[in-house]
Amino acid sequence: MPKITFIEPDGTRREVDATIGTTVMEAAVQNQVMGILAVCGGACACATCHVYVDAAWMEKTGPIEEMEEGMLEDAWGRRENSRLSCQIQVKLDLDGLQVSVPSSQGD
């Protein structure tokens, strides 16, 4: 089972087990990661699961699709490595993935 490290808005590092075939957002919600609100439930209709993907992992998380790009346009603190965690599918080669939750989502 792949392990994903979330860096919560307060700097706490949380390593969680993620089930293959789910999303990074689902792993965060199941493990109560601070700041991953997932208001739309993974429908790519909000940006409350916004994360910053560690640069070493950007290529492995796959391309940003048009719908995700549109949602990220309104995300607070968007960066080059911004992604919506609901759009990142967990697969074996993501074992060790590290993502940071924006500080704005920890409020």
Number of C-alpha atoms within 10 A of each C-alpha: 13 16 19 21 18 25 21 21 19 13 11 13 15 17 17 18 16 24 17 17 11 15 20 27 27 22 22 26 17 12 14 12 22 19 24 24 19 22 13 13 15 18 11 21 14 20 26 26 28 29 31 22 23 13 11 9 16 16 9 12 18 11 12 15 9 9 11 20 15 15 17 21 11 11 21 14 14 15 12 9 13 22 26 26 29 26 23 20 18 25 18 14 12 20 16 15 21 21 24 20 25 24 15 12 18 14 9
